[in-house]
Amino acid sequence: MCGIIAYVGEKKCRGIIINGLKRLEYRGYDSAGIAVLMKEDGKKNNRQFKPDSYGIRIAKQAGKIAELEKLIKGSDIDGCVGIGHTRWATHGAPTQINAHPHMDCNSKIAVVHNGIIENYAELKEELISKGHKFVSETDTEVIPHMLEEFNNGDLLIAMQKLLKRIKGSGAIVALNSQVPDEIIAARIASPLIIGIGRDGNFLASDMPAVLEHTKNFIIVNDFETIRIKKDSIEIFDIDGKKITREPFKANWSITSAEKSGYEDFMLKEIFEQPFGVKETMRGRLIEGQLDFKELNMTSEQIRSLEKIHIIACGTSSHAALLGKQLIEKWARIPVEVEVSSEYRYKDPIVEKNCLFIAITQSGETIDTLAAIREARSKGARIVSITNVVGSTVARESDAVIYTHAGPEIGVCATKTFTAQMIVMYLVAIYLAKETGRLDQEKIKEILDELEILPNKIQSMLNNSEQIKRIADQLYKYKTFLFLGRLFGLPVALEGALKLKEVSYIHAEGYAAGEMKHGPIALTDTNTTVVSIVPRDSVYEKMLSNIEEVKSRNATILSIATEGDIQISRYSNYVFYVPKTIEELYGILTIVPLQLLSYYIAKNLGRNVDQPRNLAKSVTVE
Ligand code: AGP
């Protein structure tokens, strides 16, 4: 939920750290800070330094990175070794004092941390009884004080001792002014990667933070401790045993993590969807033939599947709901979908011949991770669908299917959602093909349609001005109900999530047929109903549901199929999507809803890339 970056090398690091933090701001944006090792000769800040010795200089500020930048403008804080942090508050309000880095009593150790120390209260009490003085309300502050307690000259060993005492999660990065040429780090269940540079090395929560400097990375695993210097990288386990690990090369480009002329990442990412969809199909769907080696299952194993479980959170859970409908319809395998945060608390049943699919764009969502660990402990085979190569979920799965949407920086999932939908289509058809439960002609029809989807998405994007005009009319409404049936239902749920996430307007996604069982009571002149009403097998039913809300004075926006003239009689506004087959309307109808949320939020002056209270990767439970 927080972002970390660190650099040790030949260059001055202030700019590297500030730029890195900006690229990580999607992970947390309520306060930020930087700590740098600087030569401090003589007397400074009431401390006497020996000639040529180093001190730690810290600057931190509540608010976004821009506030931190303002704070350090004109100051000389800079050096060749430094750490930075952007925070999403858990323990302690987002104030300057609670912002990271935090220090020990003697200001010799500075720490940034992403995660939660669950036993911090007990540790803090113990440290206070030993005379340590705390200044913040954070759980993190116990870390520098414990390192101070354990430090006998090698902070790496102190870090290993620390890992044995703390409970919870954390990527921890520390500076030690007594050893000014190294950075020490550790990881328990929060992402941390090492970037290998030409004139120095990096640590970061995520690749985009340092992509402009390197594409060569090493992943840090749980309970590992790290020592990086400008020309060396060492990895150790919790007992100090050295570990060797090969680096990998990232195929993300730096422009994919930049706005490239768009006003916001969210808008850029919406417009990148034709590319993300095409990339996600590439290599899997070739000239009408489907290949899915990554699934890593024999036809026999697939035929013997009796059940599939899909778990995910938020937007990814809506892709899961679509997947359930597709797999059940085409491959006739029963599918259960559950939100990860509920899964492991109910003593879940893992059947003998079942497959467990985890969907997570970040691959780091802690609840999804906990759910796959629970399922694995009960013998499940885990396939994950994620956008981040080498993420924790990917590494803990038996097979990984990557969505190739490119890095998604906006907190709101857009292009990763449509890429996940594509994977759901491909997996469902593949299972249907292998089980022989869908005839060749139908398979061909679906695959042919899939291949032309990117062009259809593009044609809608070319018409985005129309959605903007509709948003200009609707942004003052207080309540939005998104209604859909069948393949339109996951779209309705996702449309509502998008709108509430970026605009803060009350929105609900509902099965249209369920309206009369309660939600219709909400409907009045302040309500906009967004109906997902393509020309599919439930079209007529949807028309009746629209009538019901229209007669209760709601304003109606219909997302309908081009050529459907009838729908305009039922609607105040209509946005037309290109014609496709019933099952594929999901992916076409979500795109205008993403644009609608974007333009409504912009009308309301919201920060769409960093909505209040949210973070991109939810690494705390
Ligand atoms: C989507 O717009 C949200 N930011 C959120 O619901 C997100 O989908 C959820 O946190 C799951 O994340 P994941 O896909 O990385 O696991």
Residues whose N, C-alpha, C, O or C-beta is under 5 A from the ligand:
A	BS01	AGP	C313 G314 T315 S316 I359 T360 Q361 S362 G363 T365 V411 C412 A413 A615 K616 V618
